[in-house]
Amino acid sequence: MKNNSLLTEFILLGITSSWELEIFFFVIFFLAYTSIMAGNSLIILMVTFDSHLHSTPMYFLLANLSFLDMTISTVTVPKMITDFFRERKTISLWGCMAQMFFLHFLGGSEMTLLIFMAVDRYVAICKPLHYTTIMSYRTLIGFVLLSWTVGFVHTMSQMAFTVNLPFCGPNVVDNIFCDLPLVIKLACTDTYVLDLLVIADSGLLSLICFILLLVSYAVILVTVHRRSSGGLSKALSTLSAHITVVTLFFGPCIFIYASPFSSFSVDKFLSVFYSVITPLLNPIIYTLRNQEIKAAMIRLRSRHVSSRQAL
């Protein structure tokens, strides 16, 4: 599409203007990004090469979640890291548009995938005898494709109107990366309707999905409690990781996108939390308390040692 903006770039204010703090944050974010890529890659490799995990629906969805986390961080963090060494932190107009497109594409896909993971847990806990039949490989492929489709529709419904906005005045984005609420405010035209669209599309959608997920987990716990009071603790243990991940993902989204635009102020901490902290914590949450993941790591390590000894 053709964009008639006079501006060719935006200026990102980043986290701080202090050189000493920028060096400190560079080290922190570099280590965090390295850990994100290593932790999520490890989950993907284990699910891919371990036959037990690969045939388990929950871990198939978990591997896709890890891929989305890695990609979301890659869209924002490398640019953020390199900007720490630049006095003038700029991003091109189309680079900014691409960043927003992929953030909402991947974010919408992850939002949908978390719902499908809740469905998986419901079937596994409440309908265990029909689990393998319902959660077939064909169903899982459908879940993944549908999550990517929802993410694409979610981002296109907003970017189709944003990409042709005229930008001719201020070009300072008070954040660590481009995101719709702040960029829209810089347009040289009335964006009230588009503001409402973003609130409805991103903010309310995040809030509604979060509430539905919490309700689904409550239904699971109530169902388990009615069948067996002893199984409640086991269900809580199983769902605790999922509830934690859902809260970490949807919390920042709801605060950022559901706020009224008349008094909107993006908290940079929430942006860091969404793009860095959540993708970093997800593999930790799913591996530290998961015995099957730990067992798969031991099997892969033993297989690697055995292959080296055979050589």
CORBELKA-V10417 format. One record per pair of residues at least 12 apart in sequence whose C-alpha atoms are under 7 Angstrom apart, sorted by the first residue. I is the first residue (numbers start at 1). J is the second residue. Records with the same first field share a line. If there is no record, write none. Layout:
I->J / J
This chain:
2->164
3->163 / 164
4->166
5->166 / 167 / 168
6->167 / 168
7->167 / 168
8->92 / 93
9->90 / 91 / 92 / 93
10->90 / 91 / 92 / 93 / 171 / 172 / 173
11->89 / 90 / 91 / 171 / 172 / 173
12->89 / 90 / 172 / 173 / 174 / 175 / 176 / 177
13->89 / 173 / 174 / 175 / 176
14->174 / 175 / 176
15->176
22->84
26->81 / 84
29->81
30->81
32->280
33->77
35->280
36->70 / 279 / 280
37->70
39->283
40->66 / 67 / 70 / 283
43->63
44->63 / 66
46->296 / 297
47->59 / 60 / 63
50->296
57->135 / 140
58->117 / 120
61->117
65->110
68->106 / 110
69->279
70->279
72->103 / 106 / 275
73->275 / 276
75->99
76->177 / 275
80->176
96->178
97->163
99->178
100->178 / 179 / 180
101->155 / 159
104->151 / 154 / 155
105->151 / 152 / 154 / 155
106->151
107->151
108->150 / 151 / 154
109->147 / 148 / 150 / 151
112->147
113->144 / 147
115->213
116->143
118->213
122->220
126->220
158->198
165->187
166->187 / 188
167->186 / 187 / 188
168->188
169->188
170->186
171->186
175->268
195->261
199->257 / 258
202->257
203->253 / 254 / 257 / 258
204->258
206->250 / 253 / 254
207->254
210->250
221->235
241->285 / 286
245->282
248->278
249->274 / 278
252->270 / 274
